[in-house]
Amino acid sequence: MYIPAPREDSALGVASGLAVAGARPVALMQNSGLGYSLNVLTSFNLIYDVHLPIVVSWRGHDGKDAVEHDVIGRELTRLLDVFGLPWTVLDNEHPEDSVEAFLKQYDAGRSTAVLIVREGI
């Protein structure tokens, strides 16, 4: 089931509630929304161990996107590292290997992990 949310931080709230209720949600978001989602992640998910698998687009990763995506695109992986969020970039030639690595990082809810998806996949 897909539940749309008006903002990425709201999507984390809905997914977190579902996870606490025993569901197995995945949150989807653009990297531009990750910035304002960090408060939710750091003040709820990470401190209360409500871990989620998160799929994030990588807008601006190659510097050929809209200018508003340049900074977050350039710094995305470093930002995730700062907050201790393990990440995997989806390999379009071997997506199953990338997804397997991502799910190992998520480790059945013991860590919030991020699968990064570039344009064109």
N, C-alpha and C positions, 0 to 999 in steps of 0.2 A: 504494500500500500504506500502511496506517495502522499505526504501531507505538505502542502505549500506553506511557506512562512514569509512574512513581509520583509524580514531582515535575517541575516545569518545568526545573530545572537539569539533571536527568537527561535530559530530552528534548533539551536543547541538546547534551549529550554525545553522544547517539546520532546526532542530526542532523549534528553536526560530524564524527563518524567516517564517516558516509555521504558527506558532502561531500568529505572527504579521499580517499575511495575512488572518487570520480568521479560519485556520484549527485547528484541535484538535490532535496534535501529541503527541506521547509518546517516550521519548528517552530511549534506551536500552544500557547498558554498563556493563563491568566488574568493580569490585571495584578497581582493579589495575589502571584503567583509570580514576577513580574519582579524584585522586590526581592532575593530570594535567588538569582536567576539572574545578577545583576550581577557577582558574583565570577567566574563562568564566562566571561561575556562579556569582562570586562576582563583576566583573567589568561590567557585562551586565545584566544578568537576574535579580539579586536581586535588583540592584539599579534602573533599569528601569521598574520594575514590569512586566517582561515577564516571567511569572511562567510556569513551565512545570511539568508534572508527569514524574518521572524518575524511571525506573526499573533497579536495580543494583544487579549483582551476588555477593554472599558473599564467595569468595574464601578465604581459610585459616581460616575460623571462628572456626574450631575445632582443629587447629594445625596439621592437617593430610594432608595438601596440599603441593604443591611445596614450597620450602623455601622462594622464592621471594614473596609469598602471606601471610607469617606469620604476618608481622607487620601491614599491612593494614587490614588483617582479624581480628586481635586482637583489633584494634583501630577504626574500621569502624563506629560503632554507636557513639562513643565519638567524632569522626571527624565531623559527621553530626550534632551533638549537638552543637559543637563549632561554626559552620556556621549557626545555627538556621534553619536547614533543618529537618522538621518533618519526621519521618520514621516509617515504619511498616514492621515487618518480616512476610513473607508469611507463613501461617500455612498450611501444606500439608493436615491436616485432616479437616480443615474448610477454604478452600481458599476463598470462597465467603465472609466470615466475614472479612478476612484480606484485600481483595480488597475493600470492602465497607469502612473500616476504612481508608485505603490509599486515596481513592477518597474523603472522608470527609476532610482529611488533605489538599488535593489539593484544595478543595472547589471552584470548577469552575474557577480555574485560579487565585485565590487570594493568593496562597502560592505554592512555589516549594516543592513538597513532593517526598519522596523516598520509593519505595517498594523493600525490600531486599529479594532476592531469594537464598536460600541455595542449595547446590548440592543435587541431589537425588529427586528433586521435578519435 
